[in-house]
Amino acid sequence: MNADTLTLNKKNGHKLNGFTHEDIGDDHLYTGLETPMKLDAFKLSDTEKKQRIALLFEEIMDVMGLDLTDDSLKGTPERVAKMYIDEIFSGLNPANKPKIALFDNKYQYNQMLVEKNISFYSNCEHHFVPIIGKAHVAYISSGKVIGLSKLNRIVQYYAKRPQVQERLTNQIAEDLKRILGTDDVAVIIDAKHLCVSSRGIKDETSATVTSYYGGKFNTPSKIAELQNYIKD
C-alpha cells in the first residue's frame, strides 16, 4: 500500500484491521518491506525538489507566524530543503545507494563476522522527528566477503529516509542477503524514537529493539553467541 492509497483511505474513512487512522493515532503502521513511494517519485530532479520544498516550507513558517524577513530565518527554507534532499532523506534516491564490491574469502574465515555499534540517525515517517540508534550487523561468509565500511554504508543508506524501525531492520537484512548471496545474516537495531520521548507520551528512558535472524543465525546457540558479542 503506497502513500497515495493511505491518503485516499484516510479521506474515505477506510479502516485498517477495523481501526481508522484517528483510532491508530501514534501507533506504528508497517505496511510492507518497501518504503512507500509514488510511481513518479523521481520525475523532478533533486534541484527542482529543493526549490519546491523551500517554497512550501517557507509557507509553513509563514502560517506559523514566523517573520521570514529576520536575518536568522530568511535562509531557513533553503537550508531545510537542502538538508532533506542531500542529507537526512538522501536514502530515498536509488542513485545514492552505495556501490558494493565483493571479495573472495581467501582467509577461509567461516565463523560469524560482526560489525557492532553502527551509529545512525533516521526519521520516523509518522511525525518526521529523529530516530537515533545503533545497528549490529553480522554474517557468515558463503565464499565472498564485503568491506567492513560497506556494512556501515548500507545501514546509513536505508536509515536516511522516513522510516519504521521494523522496516529498516528488514531492509538492511534483505539487501545484505542479496549482496552476499547467503541467508546467514543477522541485524539487530536498538534505537530511541523522539516521537516517543519528545512528544506524545514523553517517555525519555524507553528504547526499541528489533532483530532479524536468517539462516544459521536463526538458532538459539547462534542468537546467544551473537548477543554475547554485542553486549556492552
C-alpha positions, 0 to 999 in steps of 0.5 A: 500500500503506497502513500497515495492509497493511505491518503485516499483511505484516510479521506474515505474513512477506510479502516485498517484491521477495523481501526481508522487512522484517528483510532491508530493515532501514534501507533506504528503502521508497517505496511510492507518491506518497501518504503512507500513511494509514488510511481513518479517519485523521481520525475523532478530532479533533486534541484527542482525538489529543493526549490519546491520544498523551500517554497512550501516550507517557507509557507509553513513558517509563514502560517506559523507566524514566523517573520521570514524577513529576520536575518536568522530565518530568511535562509531557513527554507533553503537550508531545510530543503537542502538538508532533506534532499542531500542529507537526512532523506538522501536514502530515498534516491536509488542513485545514492545507494552505495556501490558494493564490491565483493571479495573472495574469502581467501582467509577461509574465515567461516565463523560469524563476522560482526560489525557492532555499534553502527551509529545512525540517525533516521526519521520516523515517517509518522511525525518526521522527528529523529530516530537515533540508534545503533545497528549490529550487523553480522554474517557468515561468509558463503565464499565472498566477503564485503568491506567492513565500511560497506556494512556501515554504508548500507545501514546509513543508506536505508536509515536516511529516509522516513522510516519504521524501525521494523522496516529498516531492520528488514531492509538492511537484512534483505539487501545484505542477503542479496549482496552476499548471496547467503541467508546467514545474516543477522541485524539487530537495531536498538534505537530511541524514537523522539516521537516517543520521548519528545512528544506524545507520551514523553517517555525519555528512558524507553528504547526499541529493539528489533532483530532479524535472524536468517539462516544459521543465525536463526538458532538459539546457540547462534542468537546467544553467541551473537548477543554475547558479542554485542553486549556492552 
